[in-house]
Amino acid sequence: MLLPLAGLIGLSAYGLNLSYNNITRLQQYEEQSEKAAKWSSKVAQRLHKTRSTQTSGTVTVRSSFIPTAASF
């Protein structure tokens, strides 16, 4: 029983790490993206979708990590 839980914790931690790395990389281009979004509605839509996707992905992975870690 412990081995599957450890695998789930590892997988959730890996997902959180990927989310953190992606968000950090996106923040590097935040200022440029904001400027471009002011001039183009298409860029603004894509920026919104990217932010929403990253946020929902991080929340989902985080919410799966907490119950798994708590049961360990």
C-alpha positions in Angstrom: 0.0 0.0 0.0 2.9 2.4 0.8 4.5 2.0 -2.6 1.5 3.2 -4.7 1.1 6.2 -2.4 4.8 7.1 -2.7 4.4 6.9 -6.5 1.4 9.2 -6.4 3.2 11.7 -4.2 6.2 11.6 -6.5 4.0 12.1 -9.6 2.1 15.0 -7.9 5.4 16.6 -6.8 6.7 16.3 -10.3 3.6 18.0 -11.7 3.9 20.8 -9.2 7.5 21.2 -10.2 6.6 21.4 -13.9 3.9 24.0 -13.1 6.3 26.1 -11.1 8.9 26.0 -13.9 6.3 26.9 -16.6 4.9 29.8 -14.5 8.4 31.1 -13.8 9.2 31.1 -17.5 6.0 32.8 -18.4 6.7 35.6 -15.9 9.9 36.4 -17.8 7.8 37.5 -20.8 5.0 39.1 -18.8 5.8 42.7 -19.6 6.2 42.0 -23.3 3.0 40.1 -23.3 1.1 42.9 -21.6 2.3 45.4 -24.1 1.4 43.2 -27.1 -2.0 42.5 -25.5 -2.8 46.2 -25.5 -2.4 46.3 -29.3 -4.0 43.0 -30.3 -7.2 41.4 -29.0 -5.9 38.0 -30.3 -2.8 38.3 -28.1 -4.9 39.4 -25.2 -7.1 36.3 -25.6 -4.1 34.0 -25.9 -2.6 35.5 -22.8 -5.8 35.0 -20.8 -6.0 31.4 -22.0 -2.4 30.7 -21.1 -2.8 32.2 -17.6 -6.1 30.3 -17.1 -4.6 27.0 -18.2 -1.5 27.4 -16.0 -3.6 28.4 -13.0 -6.1 25.6 -13.3 -3.4 23.0 -14.0 -1.5 24.1 -10.9 -4.6 24.1 -8.7 -5.6 20.6 -10.0 -2.2 19.1 -9.4 -1.9 20.8 -6.0 -5.3 19.5 -4.9 -4.3 16.0 -5.9 -1.0 16.3 -3.9 -2.5 17.4 -0.6 -4.9 14.4 -0.1 -2.2 12.0 -1.3 0.4 13.4 1.1 -2.0 13.5 4.0 -2.8 9.8 3.6 0.9 9.0 3.7 
